[in-house]
């Protein structure tokens, strides 16, 4: 396992995820344009992202089961077709309803990508490289966000709505061809054991056994608590907050959004190296990111005066960049807690966390903005409620998950000793 071929095959899967993130985050740079195009208020605008994330979150367990049973190539191929058609439909949508349907289809295709890429990494690389490979996948995904911020935003304002979104859909066609022609589920000689049971009983058993592991549940709550502050900011509300509440130009706001992405990419590499070398650092990094995020958001929202100073907004965006890498730590709790045949299901459960939190916060901010006459300080206070809920669950599960992981490690070592040569 590993080597040049592994990197090549894995890179194709990551390219699919890269394009999916471009499509997912494209609304983040087009939120104000979408409000004008479809004549909708803040709550209706947030529905775009909420519906997309609702579909995404709801698909995670089914996707995990699909990956465990069908393999990566089939699932990724379906995903590419769905999110490309969704992006193309969004480009030509003449009405709010059709645009919503297109974003839902995009969310469905997007949902099939990340769990598949994680599974691809576990099949093609040694387990010790798991944390770094996962962080690298997340880093490439953030590069897709960077493309949305830098490239798609410029296309949108120079070429117009339809041309920009339809042109970006061509990226989906390219990765579809690469997936069909070159992607392989696993190295030769490393095929997984065939699934011996199918049907409802198999599904229920996979989910129940995955959920029973404290590491899976801890992974979900780490993902829930760490991911959503940056996701909400980048996916929809960051640009309106910086422009309407902080009085910045669109260009300056775009640069700050870019800072979030760049910070994410740098911190992702650091976190991946730390966790790969010292698993005990997982919880420290997750809790530290939660504390830093809450602190800097509180300082920004509570700052006296109409606008926070630029230095504070820069600190905010730099700290938000740590949220994505911290959310990946959730998979580092779920992965060792589950055997290979349940990796997809466990990853799907974990991946639901951040998207449920993001969906909830997107809705809360939109409703609060409409209810308070666009008071962003009140609206963004919803962040603290979700962080408090997630933090309480992390603290409740952390000891149980670590103890269970140690027990499984000891059991695996004993088993290895007793296996005949």
C-alpha positions in Angstrom: 0.0 0.0 0.0 1.1 3.5 -0.6 3.5 4.6 -3.4 3.1 6.5 -6.6 0.0 4.6 -7.9 -1.8 5.1 -4.6 -1.1 8.8 -4.8 -2.4 8.9 -8.4 -5.6 7.0 -7.7 -6.3 9.0 -4.5 -5.7 12.2 -6.3 -8.5 11.5 -8.7 -10.9 10.9 -5.8 -9.7 14.1 -4.2 -10.2 16.0 -7.5 -13.8 15.0 -7.3 -14.1 16.3 -3.8 -12.3 19.5 -4.9 -14.9 20.2 -7.6 -17.8 19.3 -5.2 -16.5 21.9 -2.7 -16.3 24.5 -5.5 -20.0 23.9 -6.3 -21.0 23.6 -2.6 -19.4 27.0 -1.7 -20.3 28.8 -4.9 -23.4 30.4 -3.2 -21.1 31.9 -0.6 -19.8 34.4 -3.1 -23.2 34.8 -4.8 -25.5 35.3 -1.8 -26.2 38.9 -2.5 -26.6 38.3 -6.2 -29.0 35.4 -5.5 -31.1 37.6 -3.3 -31.4 40.1 -6.1 -31.9 37.5 -8.8 -34.7 35.7 -7.0 -36.1 38.6 -5.0 -35.8 36.9 -1.6 -35.1 38.0 2.0 -32.5 36.6 4.4 -34.6 33.7 5.6 -35.4 32.6 2.0 -31.7 33.1 1.0 -30.5 30.9 3.9 -33.0 28.2 2.7 -30.7 27.5 -0.3 -27.8 26.5 2.0 -30.1 24.9 4.6 -31.7 22.6 2.0 -28.4 21.7 0.5 -27.0 20.8 3.9 -30.2 19.0 5.0 -29.8 16.7 2.0 -26.1 16.4 2.6 -26.5 15.5 6.3 -29.4 13.2 5.7 -27.4 11.3 3.1 -24.3 10.6 5.3 -25.4 7.3 6.8 -26.8 5.9 3.5 -23.6 7.0 1.8 -21.5 5.3 4.4 -23.5 2.1 3.8 -23.2 2.5 0.0 -19.5 2.9 0.2 -19.1 -0.2 2.4 -21.2 -2.3 0.0 -20.7 -0.8 -3.5 -17.1 0.6 -3.3 -15.7 4.0 -4.0 -15.8 4.2 -7.7 -19.5 3.6 -8.2 -20.5 6.0 -5.4 -18.2 8.8 -6.7 -19.4 8.4 -10.2 -23.0 8.8 -9.1 -22.0 11.8 -7.0 -20.3 13.6 -9.9 -23.3 13.2 -12.2 -25.7 14.5 -9.5 -23.7 17.6 -8.4 -22.8 18.5 -12.0 -26.4 18.4 -13.1 -27.3 20.4 -9.9 -24.8 23.1 -10.7 -25.9 23.3 -14.3 -29.6 23.5 -13.2 -28.7 26.3 -10.8 -27.1 28.3 -13.7 -30.3 28.2 -15.7 -32.9 28.4 -13.0 -35.6 31.0 -13.8 -37.3 30.8 -10.4 -36.6 30.4 -6.7 -38.3 27.0 -6.6 -36.2 25.6 -9.4 -33.0 27.0 -7.9 -33.9 25.3 -4.6 -34.4 22.0 -6.4 -31.0 22.4 -8.2 -29.2 23.0 -4.9 -30.9 20.0 -3.3 -29.6 17.8 -6.2 -26.2 19.4 -5.8 -26.2 18.6 -2.1 -27.1 15.0 -2.9 -24.2 14.6 -5.2 -21.8 16.4 -2.8 -22.9 14.1 0.0 -21.4 11.1 -1.9 -17.9 12.5 -2.2 -16.1 13.0 1.1 -16.9 9.7 2.7 -15.8 8.0 -0.5 -12.5 9.8 -0.5 -11.8 8.9 3.2 -12.5 5.2 2.3 -10.2 5.5 -0.7 -7.4 6.7 1.6 -7.9 3.8 4.0 -7.7 1.3 1.1 -4.6 2.8 -0.6 -2.5 4.0 2.3 -1.2 2.4 5.6 -3.3 3.1 8.7 -0.5 5.2 10.3 -0.9 7.8 7.5 -4.7 8.0 8.1 -4.7 11.4 10.0 -2.4 13.1 7.5 -4.2 11.7 4.4 -7.5 12.8 5.8 -6.2 16.3 6.6 -4.7 16.6 3.1 -8.1 15.7 1.6 -9.7 18.4 3.6 -6.9 20.8 2.6 -7.6 20.1 -1.1 -11.3 20.7 -0.4 -10.5 24.1 1.0 -8.6 24.8 -2.1 -11.9 24.3 -3.9 -13.3 27.0 -1.6 -10.5 29.2 -2.6 -11.4 28.8 -6.3 -15.0 29.9 -5.4 -13.7 32.9 -3.6 -11.1 34.1 -6.1 -12.2 32.7 -9.5 -15.9 32.1 -9.5 -16.6 35.5 -7.8 -14.8 37.3 -10.6 -16.5 35.2 -13.2 -19.9 36.0 -11.7 -19.3 39.8 -11.8 -17.6 39.9 -15.2 -19.6 37.2 -17.1 -22.9 37.1 -15.3 -24.8 34.5 -13.4 -25.6 31.9 -16.1 -22.2 31.9 -17.8 -20.3 31.7 -14.5 -22.3 28.8 -13.1 -22.7 26.9 -16.4 -19.0 27.3 -17.1 -18.0 26.0 -13.7 -20.2 22.9 -14.3 -17.6 21.8 -17.0 -15.3 20.9 -14.2 -17.7 18.2 -13.2 -17.5 16.7 -16.7 -13.7 16.5 -16.5 -13.6 14.7 -13.1 -16.3 12.3 -14.3 -14.2 11.2 -17.2 -11.1 10.8 -14.9 -13.2 8.8 -12.4 -14.7 6.4 -15.0 -11.4 5.8 -16.7 -8.8 5.6 -14.0 -10.2 5.3 -10.4 -9.8 2.0 -8.7 -11.4 1.0 -5.3 -8.3 -0.7 -3.9 -4.8 -2.0 -4.8 -4.7 -5.4 -6.4 -4.6 -8.2 -3.8 -6.2 -6.0 -1.2 -9.9 -6.5 -2.0 -12.2 -6.2 1.0 -14.1 -9.2 2.3 -17.4 -9.5 0.4 -20.5 -8.4 2.2 -22.2 -11.5 3.6 -25.5 -9.9 4.6 -27.8 -7.5 2.8 -31.1 -6.0 3.4 -32.6 -4.1 6.4 -31.0 -6.3 9.0 -27.5 -5.6 7.6 -28.2 -1.8 7.5 -29.5 -1.8 11.1 -26.6 -3.8 12.3 -24.0 -1.6 10.7 -25.5 1.5 12.1 -26.1 0.1 15.6 -22.6 -1.3 15.9 -21.0 1.9 14.7 -23.1 4.1 17.0 -22.4 1.8 20.0 -18.7 2.8 19.9 -18.0 5.8 22.0 -15.3 6.9 19.5 -18.0 7.2 16.8 -20.2 9.4 18.9 -17.2 11.5 20.2 -16.2 11.9 16.6 -19.6 13.2 15.6 -19.7 15.8 18.4 -16.1 17.0 17.7 -17.2 17.4 14.0 -20.4 19.1 15.1 -18.7 21.6 17.4 -15.7 22.6 15.4 -16.8 22.7 11.7 -19.9 24.9 11.6 -18.5 28.4 12.6 -16.3 28.5 9.5 -18.8 26.6 7.3 -21.6 29.1 8.0 -19.2 32.0 7.4 -17.9 30.7 4.1 -21.1 29.1 2.8 -23.4 32.1 3.1 -23.2 34.7 5.9 -19.6 35.8 5.9 -19.8 38.1 2.9 -23.1 39.8 4.0 -21.7 40.2 7.6 -18.5 41.8 6.4 -20.2 44.1 3.8 -23.4 45.0 5.5 -22.4 44.9 9.2 -18.8 45.8 9.0 -18.9 48.3 6.2 -16.3 46.7 4.0 -16.2 46.6 0.2 -16.9 43.4 -1.6 -13.3 43.2 -2.6 -12.0 43.5 0.9 -14.6 41.1 2.2 -13.5 38.6 -0.5 -9.9 38.9 0.7 -10.9 38.1 4.2 -12.8 35.1 3.1 -9.7 34.0 1.2 -7.7 34.4 4.4 -10.1 31.9 6.1 -9.3 29.4 3.3 -5.5 30.0 3.4 -5.4 29.7 7.1 -7.4 26.4 6.9 -4.9 25.0 4.4 -1.8 25.9 6.6 -3.4 24.7 9.9 -4.6 21.5 8.2 -1.0 20.5 7.4 0.1 21.3 11.0 -2.8 19.5 12.7 -2.3 16.4 10.4 1.3 16.1 11.3 0.6 16.6 15.0 -2.1 14.0 15.2 -0.2 11.5 13.1 2.7 11.6 15.5 0.7 12.0 18.8 -2.9 10.7 19.1 -3.1 12.2 22.6 -3.1 15.7 21.0 -6.5 15.1 19.3 -8.7 16.3 22.1 -6.3 19.2 23.0 -6.4 20.5 19.4 -10.2 20.1 19.2 -10.9 21.8 22.5 -8.3 24.6 21.9 -10.0 25.4 18.5 -13.4 25.5 20.1 -12.2 27.9 22.8 -10.3 30.1 20.4 -13.3 30.4 18.0 -15.7 31.3 20.8 -13.3 33.9 22.2 -12.6 35.7 18.9 -16.3 35.7 17.9 -17.2 37.1 21.3 -14.6 39.8 20.9 -15.8 40.7 17.4 -19.5 40.9 18.3 -19.0 42.7 21.6 -16.6 45.3 20.2 -17.8 48.8 21.1 -18.6 50.9 18.1 -20.3 50.3 14.8 -17.5 48.3 13.2 -14.8 46.0 14.6 -11.3 47.1 13.6 -9.6 45.4 10.7 -7.0 43.7 12.9 -9.7 41.9 14.8 -11.5 40.8 11.6 -8.2 39.4 10.4 -7.7 37.5 13.6 -11.3 36.2 13.3 -10.8 34.9 9.8 -7.4 33.4 10.7 -8.9 31.5 13.7 -11.9 30.4 11.6 -9.4 28.7 9.4 -8.7 26.2 12.2 -12.3 25.0 12.2 -12.0 22.7 9.2 -8.8 20.9 10.3 -10.3 20.5 13.8 -13.4 18.9 12.4 -11.2 16.3 10.7 -10.1 15.2 14.1 -13.6 13.7 14.6 -12.7 11.1 12.0 -9.5 10.3 14.0 -11.7 9.3 16.9 -14.2 7.2 14.8 -11.6 5.5 12.6 -9.8 3.4 15.2 -13.0 2.6 17.0 -14.4 0.6 14.0 -13.2 -2.3 11.9 -12.6 -1.8 8.2 -16.0 -3.2 7.2 -17.7 -0.4 9.1 -15.4 2.5 8.2 -17.8 4.0 5.7 -20.8 3.9 8.0 -18.8 5.3 11.0 -17.4 8.1 8.9 -20.9 8.9 7.6 -22.2 9.2 11.2 -19.3 11.4 12.1 -19.7 13.6 9.1 -23.3 14.3 9.9 -22.3 16.4 12.9 -20.9 19.5 11.4 -23.5 19.7 8.7 -26.4 19.4 11.1 -24.8 22.2 13.2 -24.2 24.3 10.1 -27.7 23.8 8.9 -29.2 24.8 12.2 -27.0 27.9 12.5 -27.7 29.0 8.9 -31.4 28.9 9.7 -31.1 30.6 13.1 -29.0 33.5 11.6 -31.5 34.0 8.8 -34.5 34.1 11.1 -32.8 36.3 13.6 -31.7 38.8 10.9 -35.3 39.1 9.7 -36.6 39.3 13.2 -34.2 42.0 14.4 -33.9 44.1 11.3 -30.5 42.8 10.3 -28.8 42.9 13.7 -25.8 40.7 13.0 -24.6 40.8 16.6 -27.8 39.1 17.8 -28.0 36.8 14.8 -24.4 35.5 15.1 -24.8 34.9 18.8 -26.4 31.6 17.7 -22.9 30.3 17.3 -22.4 30.2 21.0 -25.5 28.1 21.7 -24.4 25.4 19.3 -20.8 25.4 20.6 -22.1 25.0 24.2 -24.2 22.0 23.2 -21.4 20.3 21.4 -18.8 21.0 24.0 -21.0 19.5 26.7 -21.2 16.2 24.7 -17.5 16.1 24.0 -16.7 16.5 27.7 -19.2 13.8 28.5 -17.8 11.2 26.1 -14.1 11.9 26.0 -13.0 9.5 28.8 -15.2 6.7 27.7 -13.9 6.9 24.1 -10.3 7.0 25.1 -10.7 4.1 27.5 -12.5 2.0 24.9 -9.8 2.8 22.3 -7.1 1.6 24.7 -9.0 -1.6 25.4 -9.3 -2.3 21.6 -5.6 -1.6 21.1 -4.6 -4.1 23.9 -6.9 -6.7 22.5 -5.5 -6.3 19.0 -2.0 -6.7 20.3 -2.9 -9.9 22.2 -4.6 -11.3 19.2 -1.6 -10.6 17.0 0.7 -12.4 19.5 -1.5 -15.5 19.4 -1.9 -15.7 15.6 0.3 -18.5 14.3 3.1 -17.5 11.9 
